[in-house]
Amino acid sequence: MDDGGLVLYIASPTKPSLVGLDEQIGWPDLCRQWETRDYEPFVQSICDGRLYHFRLVANPVVNRIGIVNDCGATKRIPHLTTLHQAAWLVGAVAYEEVGVPIPDYMARQGMSRAERNGFSVCRDDSGSLQLVVSNVRKRTFSQGDRGRTITLLMAQYDGVLEVTNAEKLQHALRYGLGKAKGFGCGLLTLVPMGA
């Protein structure tokens, strides 16, 4: 924002209730500081073949079989390099792009996360993926009364996509992509090309 404030975007299949938000952040006496807009007309306008600029902030992780956490579940390991973070979204094509051997787990993956969510990342005139991974940061949160600490690696993805399955992409726009949605990850935003 131009005034130095913050903007919080919430994408939800139902209209969120933000009644207690001003009180929770410390401004209960101010006028309402939030507004909601109907997202569905935009989501419904998505159709196959359309091109969009996109931004996604995600928690790029891989489940490691054989490594378990305190609860006995498969442990999620963050992708630490830009190459692995790009591959989290576009799959093996990220390795092919830079001429690096494709890891076995990636070769067995089948469809990329982008493909499973109804889009492909476009290439520019030189044949390079129109994808930039940036703003990688580690965030630590306290989880409620239990005092448990959660550490997430977050990465920002910017690029150009083509819609390959409108229904799947609409679902991703409504419900998010990947893990850690409750901590601000998974929101995919689109801007039509030429807008």
N, C-alpha and C positions, 0 to 999 in steps of 0.2 A: 504494500500500500504506500501511497505517496506521503502519508502522515506518519509513517514509521510503525503503524499498527500491524496486527497479524490478521490473516485470513485463514479460516478453518473451513474446508470443504468436507461435506458428508454426502456420500452417494448412498441412497437407501431405496429399497423397493417400496417403502411406506414413508409417509411424511414424519420426520423425526420430531419429537417433542423436546424443545430446548429451554423449557420454562426455568429450570434451575441453573442454567449455564452461567448467567450473569452473577448469581449469588456464589456459585462455586469458584469463580475466578476472581471474586472480590469486589464486584461493582453492583451490589443489589439495588442501589438507589438511583442508578442511571436509567434512562429510557432504554427500551429493548435494543440490544446491540446486534441482533441477528435477523435474518430473513430466510425464508425458504422459497424455492422455485420448483415448479414441476419439471422434472428431468425426463419424464416419459416421452414427450413429443420429440425431443432430440434423439433419444434412444431408438424410438420407433422409425426414425428417418434413416437409420443405418441400413445400407443395402450392399450386396456383393459387388465387388469391383471398385468401390469408392476409395479414394485416397485421403488420408488424414495425417496431420502432424500429431504426434502423441507424446505424452509424458507419463511415466510410471515411477513411483517410488516403491521399491520392493525390498524384501528380505530374501536375498538369493542364497538358499541353503540346499543341501543334499542330505537325504537320510542315509546314514551309513549302517548297513546290515552288519550285525556282530558287535556294534558299539551301542550300549544302552545307557540311558540316563538313570537318575535316582528312582524313578517310578517304574523302571523296567521297559520303557518304550524305546524304540530306535532313536538314537541321538541324531539331532540335526547339526550338521557341520556347515559353517558359512563358507561361501566361495570368497577367497581373499584376493585373487588377481582379477584385473579387468577382463582378461580373456575368459576366465571361468564364469565371471559375472555375466558377460555377454552370452556365453553358451547356455547359462541358466534360462535365458529368454528364447534364443534362436536355435539352440541345439548345436549339432555337429558342424553346421555351416560356419560357425565362429572360428573353429579350428582350421577348416578348409581355407577360410579367408586369409589367414596368416601363414598357411603352410606348415602347421604343427600337427604331428600325429594325433589322431582322435583317440581319447581314452576309451577303454573297453566299455565302461558303464555308459558312456555317451553314445557309442556306436550301437548299443543294445536299446537305447531309449525309444526309438521309433519316432513318433511325432514330437516336434518341439513344443514347448509351453505356448509359444505364439500360435502355432498351428492348432493346438488343442483348444485355444481360446478364440479361434475364428479369424486370425489375421496372419499376414506375412510381413516381414520388414522389407521394405523396398531397397533397391540398389540405385546408385546414382549413375550418371553417364559413363563413368570409368569402370563400373561394375562393383564398386565397393558398397557394403551395407550402409544404409543411411541410419546409423545407430551410434549414439554416443553414451557411454557409461561414465557418470561423473558424480560429484558430491557424495562420495562414499564415506560413511561415518559410522562410528560405533555409538550406540545409545544404550544406556543402562537405566532400568526401571525397577522400582520396588513393587512387588506384587502383594498388595493388600496387607492384612493383619499378620500374615505368616512371616513377613520380613524377608521372603525369598527375593533374590536379585535376578533379574532377567537381563541378559545382554544380547542385543541384536546388532547385526551388521545391516545397514541400510544403504541402498544404491539408487541413484536416479538414472532413469533411462529416457533418452529423448531421441526421436527419429521420425521417420515417415513409414506409415503402414498402409497396406491394401487389405480391404475386407475380403476374406475368403469364405466365411460362413457367418452371415449376419446374425443368426440366432445365437450362436456361441459368443460372438463379440458383445451382443446385447446383454447376455448373462454376465459376462465379465465386467461390463460397465455398471451393472446393478449391484453385483456382489463382490467385486474385487478379484485380484489375482494373487496367488501364492499364500504364504504364511504371514502371521503377525498382523492381521488386519486390525485387531483391537489396539494395536500400538502405532497405528498410522501408516501401515504398509498396505500395498495392494490397490490403491486408487489409481485407475487408468483414466486419463483425461484426453480428449480429442478436440482438434480444431480442424475444420474442413480445409483442404488445400485451397489456396486462393483467398481465404478469409482474412 
